[in-house]
Amino acid sequence: MKVLRHKAFARLILAYLVSQAGSKIHRVALLVLIYLLTENALWVSLTLGVQLLGTVVFSPLLSAWADTQDRKRLLVGSDLLRAPLVALIPLLGAKSLPFLLLLVFLIELLRDLHDPIQNAVVPDLVPQEEVDEANSLILLADRLSEVLFVGAAGVLVAAVGPAYAFYLDAATYLASGFLLLGLPPLRPERVSKAGFFARVKEGLGHLWQTPPIRRAVGTLFAAAFGSVETALGVVLALKWLKVGSAGFGFMEAAMALGAILGGLALPRLLHRVPRERLFLLALLLFGLFEASVGLFPVFAWVLVAFFVGGFLNMAFIVPARSILQLNTPQEMRGRIFAAFGAVMNAAVLLGTMLGGALEGPIGAPTVFLLAGLGVSLAAAYTLLTGGIPAPQDTRKTLEA
């Protein structure tokens, strides 16, 4: 991809790949460690809840401060600080569950600081016309890491135990932090003179007061019921399709493969279709294919639908990120991505809880049908009421 000719962005991608390898290992090792220590699924749920709390509640607060700082320094610092915290999990966290949860919470806070900044700086590292390609490459790296590292993480944890997996994760954060030291300074172009909570309010306000962002985020929030796959995919495989855990693995692999191919194809699609229109069309089609899982709950078709769903997921998520970046002043982007993450995580939580509650009374296929139709209706409404306006502003690019 030609976007990699920008050395600073290439460095950002390399650091992201390194840290993602560790993060996938960390996720598997953490859940295995907690279950081995407690033999209680409630503690696993509590751990995931602690992580979600950091994203939904504290991420917008952290970003209000982060938008006044040099973002390069925060990217480096958040990686280097995570390294010792992760290493403490097997050393001290395994001996005290409350301390383990505290470590998990602190690591999640640093991730909530790091990830919005990483998304915020993309338009500073590549020209405006290459922002979509850059976002596509970041998400492609994420999908590739799922395919390459999640399975390997399970094998590693089984072979050497969770402790050594955490030490490897800590090493990847160190490597990522040192790679990010090569970025150019990423200072805000303008620092707001407003107080801390006024900046928090300013970030949340921009999310709803800017028409392109409001319509994009509002459409995604309305379509959140479509996130039932995360909760009901395994139920569909085991209870309705009768294909067992291996079949569920194939379903997840089909979606991941579709996402990878979607990431590769997206730059060409964006040359043919404006990002704002592609976002809505892909979301509409995603809903139809999700609904088809409920209409035709046959394993062969479900694999096809999941594959196409993975492709279409990339085709609406990448433009959504670009819409946020290109309609937000440089000095506010961290707050916007933090607020966006909080809103979408809350929406996904509501969608998955609703899907789980409905599965018993009406069955997973019917839930997939209703969820998919809801996604398509949300996208169709936005299309029929004027779509999403294109951004007007341009900005300069920093190059290492």
Buried (B, 14 or more C-beta within 10 A) or exposed (E): BEBBEBBBBBBBBBBBBBBBBBBBBBBBBBBBBBBEBBEEEEBBEBBBEBBBEBBBEBBBBBBBBBBBBBBBBBBBBBBBBBBEBBBBBBEEBBEEBEBBBBBBBBBBBBBBBBBBBBBBBBBBBBBBEBBBBBBBBBBBBBBBBBBBBBBBBBEBBEEEBBBBBBBBBBBBBBBBBBBBBBBBEBBBEEEBEEEEEEBBBBBBEBBEEBEBBBBBBBBBBBBBBBBBBEBBBBBBBBEBBEBEEEBBBBBBBBBBBBBBBBBBBBBEBBEEBEBBBBBBBBBBBBBBBBBBBBBBBEBEBBBBBBBBBBBBBBBBBBBBBBBBBBBBBBBBBBBBBBBBBBBBBBBBBBBBEBBBEBBEEEBBBBBBBBBBBBBBBBBBEBBEEEBBEEBEEEBEBBBE
